[in-house]
Amino acid sequence: NFYMAAFADSLYAVNFAAKNGINKAKTLAIFKETYGNWKEISAFIEMQKTDNKVLALEFLNTLTEKDLRDTKTDILNQHFSTGLQSLPHYISDTAFYTTYILSPRINIEFIRPWRKELADYFDKFRDGSQIGTVINIRNWINDSIIIDNVGNMHSRSPLSPAGVLHLRVSDVRSRNIFVVAVCRSLNIPSRI
C-alpha cells in the first residue's frame, strides 16, 4: 500500500537511533507509532543538543500514540525547550521528571503550546516553596476562573490551558487540566 510505504521502517529507526546516540529499542517503539508523522518526530530529536537527545526520547515516551501521530515539531520543541530552561540541576529520576513535569500530555486534550505562556504569567506566584506556590495558584484560580459546565458541553475536547488563561471561563475538566499545566510550567510535579 502506497500510504504505508511512506512510513519510516525499522531500518530507518535503528539507523536514526545510532546516528543520534539514543536507545535503539525505544526509538523503534516510538517510530512504529508515528505513522506519517515520523518526519516531525525525527526533526524534533535532531534539533536537540547531543546532551539532551536521551531526555528528548524519554519526553516522547510520555506521549500517546495519537500525540506521536499528530503533534508537530514546533509544539514538541516549545514544551521541551521551555521545560529544560527550568530543569533542576540534579534529576535523580528522569522518568518521573519527564512524566510529571516535562510532558505536555495531561489528559485527553489536544496538545497545544502553553508552557512558556503559563510559566511567564505565573512566575510571579512563586514564593520560594512548592507548597506556597501551589496555594497562590489555587487562590488565583478560585478568584479568577469562572466554572461554566454548559458552555463547552457539546464539545468532547477540553479547552487548552492557554485558552483557560485567556478566557477565564472553563468547564471543570478544562480547569483541572489548566491546574496541572500551570504547576508543570513552574516545575512542580503534577497530574490529574
C-alpha positions in Angstrom: 0.0 0.0 0.0 1.4 3.4 -1.0 0.3 5.1 2.2 2.0 2.6 4.4 5.2 2.7 2.3 5.6 6.4 3.2 6.1 5.5 6.9 9.6 5.1 8.5 10.6 1.5 8.6 12.5 -0.3 11.3 15.8 0.0 9.5 15.3 3.8 9.4 14.5 3.9 13.1 17.6 1.8 14.1 19.9 3.9 11.9 18.4 7.1 13.2 18.9 6.0 16.8 22.6 5.1 16.1 23.2 8.4 14.3 21.7 10.3 17.3 23.2 8.2 20.1 19.8 7.2 21.6 18.3 3.8 22.6 17.5 1.8 19.5 14.6 -0.3 21.1 12.9 2.9 22.4 13.4 4.7 19.2 12.0 1.8 17.2 8.9 1.6 19.5 8.3 5.4 19.1 8.7 5.3 15.3 6.3 2.4 15.0 3.6 4.7 16.5 4.4 7.8 14.4 2.9 6.6 11.1 3.1 9.6 8.7 4.4 12.0 11.4 7.8 10.4 11.6 9.5 13.4 9.9 8.2 15.7 12.7 9.4 13.3 15.4 12.8 12.9 13.6 13.2 16.7 13.3 12.3 17.2 17.0 15.0 14.8 18.1 17.6 16.0 15.7 17.2 19.7 16.7 18.1 18.8 20.4 21.7 19.2 21.7 23.6 16.0 21.9 23.3 16.0 25.7 19.5 16.4 25.6 18.6 13.7 23.0 18.2 10.9 25.5 15.9 13.1 27.6 14.0 14.1 24.4 13.4 10.4 23.8 12.1 9.9 27.3 9.9 13.0 26.8 8.4 11.4 23.6 7.7 8.2 25.7 5.2 10.2 27.8 3.0 10.9 24.7 0.1 8.8 23.5 0.1 7.1 20.1 -2.2 9.8 18.8 0.2 12.5 20.0 3.1 10.8 18.2 1.0 10.8 15.0 -0.4 14.4 15.3 2.0 16.7 17.1 4.2 19.0 15.2 7.9 19.6 15.8 7.5 23.2 16.9 4.9 22.3 19.6 7.1 19.5 20.9 10.1 21.7 21.0 8.3 24.6 22.7 7.3 22.3 25.6 10.7 20.5 25.7 13.0 23.6 25.4 10.9 25.7 27.8 10.8 22.9 30.3 14.6 22.4 30.1 15.1 26.1 30.9 13.9 25.4 34.4 15.4 22.0 34.7 16.7 21.3 38.2 20.5 20.9 38.3 20.2 17.3 39.5 17.5 14.9 38.5 17.6 11.6 40.2 14.6 10.2 38.3 14.3 11.3 34.7 11.2 9.1 34.1 9.4 11.0 37.0 10.6 14.4 35.7 9.5 13.8 32.1 6.2 12.3 33.1 5.0 14.7 35.8 6.8 18.0 34.8 8.1 18.0 31.3 5.3 16.2 29.5 2.7 18.3 27.7 0.2 15.3 27.9 -2.1 15.8 30.8 -5.5 14.3 30.0 -7.3 13.9 26.6 -6.7 17.4 25.4 -5.1 18.2 22.0 -1.5 19.2 22.7 -1.0 22.9 22.0 1.7 25.3 23.1 1.0 26.6 26.6 4.2 26.1 28.8 6.0 29.3 28.1 2.9 31.5 28.3 1.9 29.9 31.6 5.4 30.0 33.0 5.8 33.7 32.2 2.4 34.6 33.6 2.5 32.6 36.8 6.2 33.1 37.6 5.1 36.0 39.9 3.2 33.4 42.1 6.4 31.7 43.2 7.1 32.2 46.9 10.2 30.0 47.5 8.4 26.8 48.2 6.3 24.5 46.0 3.5 24.3 48.6 3.3 28.1 48.9 3.4 28.4 45.1 0.6 25.9 44.7 -1.5 27.7 47.3 -1.0 31.0 45.4 -2.0 29.3 42.2 -5.1 27.8 43.8 -6.2 31.1 45.2 -5.8 32.9 41.9 -7.8 30.1 40.1 -10.6 30.3 42.7 -10.7 34.1 42.4 -10.2 34.4 38.6 -11.7 31.4 36.7 -15.4 31.1 36.4 -16.7 27.5 36.1 -19.2 27.0 33.3 -20.0 23.4 32.5 -22.7 24.3 30.0 -20.6 26.5 27.5 -18.3 23.6 26.4 -20.9 20.9 27.0 -21.2 19.8 23.4 -17.5 19.5 22.7 -15.6 16.4 23.6 -12.4 18.4 23.6 -11.4 20.3 26.6 -10.1 23.9 26.4 -6.4 24.3 26.1 -4.6 25.6 29.2 -3.7 28.8 27.4 -7.4 29.2 26.4 -8.4 28.9 30.0 -5.9 31.6 30.9 -7.3 34.0 28.2 -11.0 33.3 28.7 -11.0 33.0 32.5 -14.1 30.7 32.0 -13.8 27.0 32.0 -15.6 23.7 32.5 -14.3 21.6 35.4 -12.3 19.2 33.2 -10.5 22.0 31.4 -9.9 23.8 34.7 -8.3 20.6 36.1 -6.0 20.3 33.1 -5.1 24.0 33.5 -4.1 23.5 37.1 -1.7 20.7 36.1 -0.3 22.7 33.2 0.4 25.7 35.5 2.1 23.5 38.0 4.2 21.8 35.4 5.1 25.1 33.8 6.6 26.1 37.2 8.5 22.8 37.6 6.0 21.4 40.2 5.2 17.7 39.6 1.5 17.2 39.0 -1.1 15.0 37.3 -4.8 14.5 37.3 
